[in-house]
Amino acid sequence: MKTTKILYWVFNGLFAFAMFGSSIPAVMSTPDEVKAIHTMLGYPLYFVPFIGVAKILGVIAILVPGLPRLKEWAYAGLTFDLIAATYSLYSVPNPGGPWYFMFLFLALAAAAYIFYHKKLALPATA
């Protein structure tokens, strides 16, 4: 039980850190982020800060205790973001590096979600 809780916080902390870290440049619309999302991948300019704010809200939802339905939506939304980013990087020939490194973040999202459900299945006294 203790191992499950520790792994839950490790994976969720790393996942939240990665998603929050990638959201800050988007919210601030830094030149590098605009170049990556708008110029190289072709998304509209208004999408850059929007996706950053959405990621921050998702991170808050997965870290705040309780709110199980909101957490499910947050995990889904953040996973959809990662899948879309992976496919976008795959579709544009080498926009700034290889696309397959995104599988690391997808695996992290899967581990966080799996241990979230393992934690939910623990007895209430644990």
Number of C-alpha atoms within 10 A of each C-alpha: 11 10 9 14 16 13 17 20 18 15 21 23 16 15 24 25 13 15 21 19 14 16 24 17 17 22 19 14 20 14 10 12 20 23 14 17 20 16 14 17 17 13 14 11 14 11 15 22 20 14 17 22 17 17 25 19 15 23 24 15 21 25 13 11 9 10 10 14 9 14 21 15 14 20 20 15 15 24 19 13 17 18 16 12 16 19 14 18 22 15 12 13 13 11 15 10 9 12 18 12 10 17 13 10 19 19 14 19 23 17 17 24 22 14 20 23 11 15 21 12 10 13 8 7 4 8
